[in-house]
Amino acid sequence: MNIIREGNMHNHTIEFAFQVFQILMTTDEKHPLNAKQIMKRLKEYYNTDCNDRRKIYDVENLLMNMGFPIEKSERKNDGVYMSGTISLAEIKMLLDMLEQSKLLTEKSKNSLIAKLYDWMPEEYRRILRRMPRVRARYTTKDDSIRNYIDDLLISVHEQKQVDFLYLAYDLEMQPFFKHQMKYYHISPYMVYFSFDTCYLIGAENEPDEGIDKLKHFRLDRICNLSRTNRNNIRLDHYCNNPIVDLTDYVYRSINHYSGKEVRLKLEVPYSERAMYIIRDMCGTDYVCQKYNDNMAIISFRIRTGPTLIGWLMQNARLFKAVGPEEVVEAVKEEYRYGSRLYG
């Protein structure tokens, strides 16, 4: 099947145009390709012979006329590139996140990965297929979470409430339904992923008490979720600044940093491992003061809470909290409790 072109343009098959398109998808502003380089890749990837640069130019013009973002490089003879394309590194990160997800069944993972491979350019496929697949140690056997996410995202968009039952576990690790086995009626505002766990954040409307509060629910404990036609409680009904308050709630409740914000000070004997761990916690927003040749004081802002205290105890062999006093005392109290507990 040919694409009929006007003027002095040549006829090209859809297959040839698609091959050039896939090659252009591997380009960006820093990695443009000229016609000669594209012809070389056509031969290497598709065993397609092309000795006429005009054919490449025709396809480039066709793609531009169709609205694809084909841009000419600022440097002469460097060729063209496609702006807005996804890079090889970005695709690799997507693949690894899929592999490590505990929320998808193995069948769903394989299906999504196959779709990514079908979509990506041939050059990327050739490179990534040589990489070993590192699978997650545990994956769910139930695909209901994926379906629940679909329903929740639609309900958030349509501003409609959802109903569901919610699981908990007793001392014998047997499941039971909370809320006296009654359905929760929730106005959903956000679906949030954190450390391979997916949460619904919303407000529960208690008709008897008339109290609307933000709550969060793990999707792997939700059962029998259904969408309704009941309108959401508006988030600004009880939040002064809905976006800020919702973000703050996620940080405090789901990420477990529930206390006030403080400037944490750490006494750090130099070690690469200590520096890596601190950098992972605070990013680049820290102050480092050299104490002596082997010691530094590193400070950064963070909210207090059980997670912070646990992090300090876990890394006690690497660094020591020296301020503020309330954090130091909280760590000491946890050590005293542990000492009494374990004798």
C-alpha positions, 0 to 999 in steps of 0.5 A: 500500500502506497502513500501518494505524495504530491509534486516531486515526492516519491511513493513510499510504503506505509512500512517504510514510513513507519520504520523511519518514524520508529527510528526518529522516535529514538531521537531528541534534541541532543541526539538528532539523526541526519538522512545518512544515519537514518539509512544506516539504521534502516539497514541495520534494524529492518534490513531495508535498503535505501540509497536516496536521501530524498526518500528520507526527507519525504517521510520527514516532511510527511510526518511534519504535515501530519502534526508530528513534532519533527524539529531541525537541529540548530547545527547544520548537517546534524539532521532532525529529531522528534521533540517530546519523545520518551527516552531509553532511560525513562522506558527502563525505569518504567519497566523496572517499576512494573517488575517490582510492583506488588500490586499487579499479578504476574499475568498483568505485568507480562501484558503491560511489559509486552505492550511497552515493547510493542510501542517502543522503537526497535532500537530500544527493544534490541537493547532492553531485551539483553537486560535480565528481568529481576522479578519482585519476590512477591506479587498479588494473585488478585487483579481486583486492585487494578480494577478498583484503581480504575473505578476510583480514578473515575469517581474522583474525576466525576466527584461521586462517592464510593461504597466498600467493605474494609478488612482488618485482622485479629490476634490470630491473623484472621480477617474480619470486616471493620465498621461492624461489617457495614459499608463505608460511604466515602467521598474520594479525593486522591489515589496515592501510591507509596512503597508498593502500597496504594491508598484511597484518601477521602472523607467519610460522611457519618449521618448520625454524627455529621462529621466529615474527616479525611481518612485513608484506606489501603486498596489491598484491604478494600472489598466489594467496591462500587461506584455510586451516583451520590455527589462528593462532599466538597473538599473545601467544605472543611479544608481552608486550602484543599490542595495544601491540606491534602498534600500535608495529610498524605505526608503526615498520615501515610508517610508517617511523619505526623509531628511538627517540623524541626531542624534535625541535627546529626553528628556524623562520623565520616562513612560513605554509607552514612552519607548515602543514607542521609542523602536518601532521607533529605535530598539536597536540602541540608547544611553540612558543617565540618566538625573535624577531619573525621566528623561533621554536623549535618542538619535538615528540616523534617517532621518528627514522628515514629518513622523518624525515631525508628530511622535514627535507631536503625542507623545508630551505628552510623550517626547520632541525633544531637538536636533538637532536644525533644527528638534526642529524648524520644530516641532515648525513651525508645531505647529505654523501652526496648531495654526493658522489653528485651531485658 
